[in-house]
Amino acid sequence: MSQVAPLRKTKNISLNISFLQIYNEKIYDLLNPGMFKRVKGDQLAQPAFHHVNATGGSDPSGLKIKWNPFDVYTVENLFNF
């Protein structure tokens, strides 16, 4: 009786990651360096970075959160790697 070698199964794994910060009720994408500009002379009580919009101006609103009827929350325009 001959033995048959077991079949090798390969698995493909995909990992997606994103990081966000909720600060003062605003959502910020921590993986998008274009969203922040460094502010000189910050005190410890103030954030070291300020959020900027796509045109380079100040954007106090942060990113938007969306909800769908299946109880899934997503953050609009969040970088996903």
N, CA and C of each residue as an Amber inpcrd file, in Angstrom:
protein
   243
   0.8500000  -1.1670000   0.0000000   0.0000000   0.0000000   0.0000000
   0.8970000   1.2320000   0.0000000   0.6760000   2.1330000  -0.9390000
   1.5050000   3.3380000  -1.0200000   0.8620000   4.4680000  -0.2270000
   1.7320000   5.2920000   0.3270000   1.2360000   6.4400000   1.0900000
   1.2200000   7.6720000   0.1970000   0.2080000   8.4600000   0.3570000
   0.0680000   9.6940000  -0.4000000   0.4350000  10.8550000   0.5200000
   1.2980000  11.7170000   0.0420000   1.6980000  12.8710000   0.8470000
   0.4930000  13.7920000   1.0350000   0.3340000  14.3740000   2.2300000
  -0.7930000  15.2890000   2.4720000  -0.6540000  16.5380000   1.6060000
  -1.7880000  17.0310000   1.1820000  -1.8060000  18.2410000   0.3740000
  -1.4330000  19.4430000   1.2300000  -0.6120000  20.3080000   0.6900000
  -0.2510000  21.5370000   1.3950000  -1.2570000  22.6190000   1.0220000
  -1.8200000  23.2160000   2.0110000  -2.7590000  24.3080000   1.7760000
  -2.0490000  25.6210000   2.0760000  -2.1490000  26.5290000   1.1620000
  -1.5580000  27.8420000   1.3970000  -2.6640000  28.8200000   1.7630000
  -2.3010000  29.7290000   2.6320000  -3.2490000  30.7470000   3.0620000
  -2.7040000  32.1130000   2.6950000  -3.5520000  32.9230000   2.1590000
  -3.2130000  34.3130000   1.9000000  -3.8150000  35.1510000   3.0070000
  -2.9860000  35.9630000   3.6110000  -3.4440000  36.8150000   4.7010000
  -3.3100000  38.2630000   4.2580000  -4.3620000  39.0090000   4.4390000
  -4.3640000  40.4260000   4.1190000  -4.6180000  41.1990000   5.4090000
  -3.7830000  42.1850000   5.6660000  -3.9000000  42.9830000   6.8860000
  -4.0770000  44.4380000   6.4930000  -5.1420000  45.0380000   6.9480000
  -5.3930000  46.4600000   6.7270000  -5.3030000  47.1630000   8.0650000
  -4.6870000  48.3420000   8.0580000  -4.5100000  49.0590000   9.3170000
  -4.7520000  50.5460000   9.1020000  -5.3340000  51.1720000  10.0890000
  -5.5020000  52.6170000  10.1010000  -5.4700000  53.0550000  11.5650000
  -5.0390000  54.2880000  11.7720000  -4.9720000  54.8410000  13.1220000
  -5.6690000  56.1880000  13.1190000  -6.5230000  56.3930000  14.1010000
  -7.1940000  57.6740000  14.2210000  -7.1040000  58.1560000  15.6520000
  -7.2920000  59.4520000  15.8040000  -7.2810000  60.0710000  17.1250000
  -8.5570000  60.8730000  17.2720000  -9.2080000  60.7320000  18.3990000
 -10.3640000  61.5610000  18.7160000  -9.8950000  62.5410000  19.7880000
  -9.8760000  63.8170000  19.4260000  -9.3750000  64.8580000  20.3160000
 -10.3410000  66.0310000  20.2650000 -10.8210000  66.4450000  21.4070000
 -11.8070000  67.5400000  21.4800000 -12.9860000  67.2850000  20.5520000
 -13.4820000  66.0610000  20.5560000 -14.6410000  65.6380000  19.7680000
 -14.4130000  65.7660000  18.2610000 -13.1660000  65.7210000  17.8320000
 -12.8200000  65.7470000  16.4110000 -11.9810000  64.5170000  16.0980000
 -12.0990000  64.0100000  14.8630000 -11.4070000  62.7940000  14.4550000
 -10.2680000  63.1680000  13.5200000  -9.0630000  62.6400000  13.8160000
  -7.8770000  62.9270000  13.0160000  -7.2350000  61.6220000  12.5620000
  -6.7360000  61.6140000  11.3300000  -6.0530000  60.4600000  10.7420000
  -4.5720000  60.5650000  11.0870000  -4.0670000  59.6460000  11.9100000
  -2.6790000  59.7040000  12.3510000  -1.6970000  59.1660000  11.3230000
  -2.1620000  58.5090000  10.2630000  -1.2760000  57.9970000   9.2260000
  -1.1690000  58.9420000   8.0290000  -1.8420000  60.0590000   8.0630000
  -1.7960000  61.0270000   6.9780000  -0.9890000  62.2370000   7.4410000
   0.3120000  62.2870000   7.1190000   1.1390000  63.4040000   7.5940000
   0.7180000  64.7420000   6.9950000   0.0070000  64.7310000   5.8880000
  -0.4450000  65.9650000   5.2770000  -1.5480000  66.6510000   6.0530000
  -2.1300000  65.9850000   7.0120000  -3.2180000  66.5770000   7.7970000
  -2.7150000  67.4840000   8.9090000  -1.4240000  67.4280000   9.2060000
  -0.9120000  68.1500000  10.3610000   0.2310000  69.0600000   9.9760000
   0.3270000  70.1660000  10.6430000   1.4940000  71.0210000  10.5180000
   2.0350000  71.2700000  11.9210000   3.3310000  71.3220000  12.0300000
   3.9840000  71.5250000  13.3180000   3.8380000  72.9770000  13.7360000
   3.5120000  73.1940000  15.0000000   3.3730000  74.5430000  15.5330000
   4.5020000  74.7740000  16.5150000   5.2610000  75.8400000  16.2980000
   6.4110000  76.1360000  17.1590000   5.9480000  76.7220000  18.4830000
   6.6820000  76.3910000  19.5380000   6.4280000  76.9780000  20.8460000
   5.1840000  76.4800000  21.5440000   4.7580000  75.2540000  21.2800000
   3.5630000  74.7170000  21.9450000   3.8190000  74.4720000  23.4250000
   2.8140000  74.7240000  24.2070000   2.8460000  74.3900000  25.6210000
   2.3470000  72.9620000  25.7890000   2.6000000  72.3560000  26.9140000
   2.1650000  70.9810000  27.1450000   0.6500000  70.8430000  27.1220000
  -0.0670000  71.8750000  27.4780000  -1.5280000  71.7940000  27.5180000
  -2.1500000  71.8630000  26.1330000  -1.3590000  72.2470000  25.1080000
  -1.8950000  72.3680000  23.7580000  -1.3770000  71.2200000  22.8970000
  -2.1240000  70.8100000  21.8760000  -1.6210000  69.7610000  20.9900000
  -0.4040000  70.2520000  20.2280000   0.5400000  69.3490000  19.9530000
   1.7660000  69.7180000  19.2500000   1.5260000  69.9110000  17.7660000
   0.4250000  69.3950000  17.2420000   0.1110000  69.5110000  15.8280000
  -1.2880000  70.1040000  15.6830000  -1.4940000  70.8240000  14.6170000
  -2.8140000  71.3570000  14.3150000  -3.2850000  70.7670000  12.9990000
  -4.5510000  70.4620000  12.9260000  -5.1410000  69.8560000  11.7360000
  -5.2410000  70.8940000  10.6300000  -4.8960000  70.4840000   9.4040000
  -5.0600000  71.3560000   8.2450000  -5.8610000  70.6220000   7.1930000
  -6.5660000  71.3590000   6.3630000  -7.3540000  70.7230000   5.3040000
  -6.5130000  70.5530000   4.0430000  -7.0980000  70.0510000   2.9830000
  -6.3630000  69.7360000   1.7560000  -5.7600000  70.9650000   1.1040000
  -6.3340000  72.1230000   1.3180000  -5.8090000  73.3410000   0.7120000
  -4.7490000  74.0080000   1.5760000  -4.4330000  73.4080000   2.7280000
  -3.4010000  73.9630000   3.5990000  -3.9420000  74.8900000   4.6700000
  -5.2220000  75.1770000   4.6420000  -5.8240000  76.0520000   5.6400000
  -6.2330000  75.2780000   6.8840000  -6.5370000  75.9970000   7.9270000
  -6.9540000  75.3630000   9.1760000  -8.3450000  74.7550000   9.0200000
  -8.5120000  73.5430000   9.5040000  -9.8080000  72.8590000   9.4230000
 -10.1720000  72.3640000  10.8130000 -10.9890000  73.0920000  11.5540000
 -11.3150000  72.7000000  12.9190000 -12.2720000  71.5220000  13.0190000
 -12.8210000  71.0590000  11.8920000 -13.8600000  70.0330000  11.9750000
 -13.3220000  68.6080000  12.0420000 -12.1080000  68.3360000  11.5940000
 -11.5850000  66.9730000  11.5770000 -12.2840000  66.1410000  10.5140000
 -12.1640000  64.8180000  10.6110000 -12.8020000  63.9150000   9.6550000
 -14.2410000  63.6380000  10.0600000 -15.0340000  63.1630000   9.1250000
 -16.4530000  62.8740000   9.3760000 -16.6450000  61.3850000   9.6240000
 -17.5460000  61.0680000  10.5320000 -17.8980000  59.6750000  10.8090000
 -19.2470000  59.3910000  10.1540000 -19.3650000  58.1980000   9.5730000
 -20.6180000  57.7920000   8.9190000 -21.1440000  56.5250000   9.5810000
 -22.4650000  56.3620000   9.5320000 -23.1340000  55.1910000  10.0830000
 -24.0660000  54.6550000   9.0200000 -24.1550000  53.3110000   8.9430000
 -25.1390000  52.7400000   8.0250000 -26.1220000  51.8710000   8.8140000
 -27.2180000  51.4410000   8.2150000 -28.2600000  50.7000000   8.9340000
 -27.8120000  49.3520000   9.5110000 -26.6330000  48.8650000   9.1040000
 -26.1420000  47.5890000   9.6250000 -25.2490000  47.7910000  10.8410000
 -25.3660000  48.9470000  11.5010000 -24.5770000  49.3030000  12.6840000
 -23.0790000  49.2580000  12.4250000 -22.6850000  49.7540000  11.2600000
 -21.2690000  49.8460000  10.9160000 -20.8950000  51.3210000  10.8630000
 -19.8820000  51.6870000  11.6340000 -19.3850000  53.0470000  11.6380000
 -18.0920000  53.1010000  10.8400000 -17.9560000  54.0790000   9.9740000
 -16.7400000  54.2810000   9.2070000 -16.3460000  55.7570000   9.2860000
 -15.0470000  55.9930000   9.1250000 -14.5430000  57.3650000   9.1120000
 -14.2100000  57.7190000   7.6690000 -14.8000000  58.7830000   7.2010000
 -14.6260000  59.2200000   5.8110000 -13.1920000  59.7020000   5.5740000
 -12.5670000  59.2640000   4.4670000 -11.2260000  59.6710000   4.0370000
 -10.1120000  59.2470000   4.9860000 -10.3080000  58.1910000   5.7440000
  -9.2750000  57.6780000   6.6500000  -8.3010000  56.8170000   5.8430000
  -6.9860000  57.0810000   5.9710000  -5.9820000  56.2760000   5.2680000
  -6.0740000  54.8410000   5.7480000  -5.9770000  53.9110000   4.8140000
  -6.0390000  52.4890000   5.1230000  -4.8800000  51.8090000   4.4010000
  -3.9470000  51.2720000   5.1570000  -2.7700000  50.6110000   4.5830000
  -2.8700000  49.1140000   4.7730000
